[in-house]
Amino acid sequence: MNIIIDGQPTGTLEASAATFGDIMKALADVRRDPGIGITRVRLNGTDITGRDWRDFVGLPADRIESLEIGTGDVANIARDMLTSLEDFSGRLITELGQTAELLRSGNEERAATLYARAIDGMTLLRHTAEMTFRHLKPVGPVNGNGSHHHLFDRLPGLLDELIAVQEGADWVLLADLIEYELIPLFEDHQRLFHEWQSGAAGGALN
């Protein structure tokens, strides 16, 4: 296994690390400066920086051929991301609203294009938000609607329902689900990011 940190090879963690999770924990334990953390991760050549690491923690070390890690002042980077997250979620909400309108007007082809782009946006938003949370660790629910994990965990099940409706070509029901289920979920996300940003401005986040 090749472990590269900030462009410099290191092999000191391999003997004691049985999984990807062990490696990342060991790297966190040996960091000297608490203000410096991991800002970029490439696993076996794939950038997983913004992805949920719960998908990888159990990956055996013998299946890791290469691990490239970049470090930096993660708190400042994460704070800078908060404005982008709030703005991006607003644009996503607008695009989803347009998708619902197009479906109701019978323009399924244009709606499909917007919807596919929105799905990609949802994935990027979730991954970026997870990475921001790991570095800032904000606390508290958003307006009584649950923690960030509660909000994020609601999305996969809703997307499965949307896919089933889309496969059945029930465009009116798909528009209803987008307008009355998906858009309110991302409005909750937007409020959450605003609260995180307010906390960061007031020094309430790590």
Secondary structure, DSSP 8 states (H G I E B T S, - for coil): -EEEETTEEE-TTTTT--BHHHHHHHHHHH-S-TT-EEEEEEETTEE-TTS-GGGTTT-BGGG--EEEEEEE-HHHHHHHHHHHHHHHHHHHHHHHHHHHHHHHHT-HHHHHHHHHHHHHHHHHHHHHHHHHHHHH---S-STTS--HHHHHHHHHHHHHHHHHHHHTT-HHHHHHHIIIIIHHHHHHHHHHHHHHHHHHHTT---
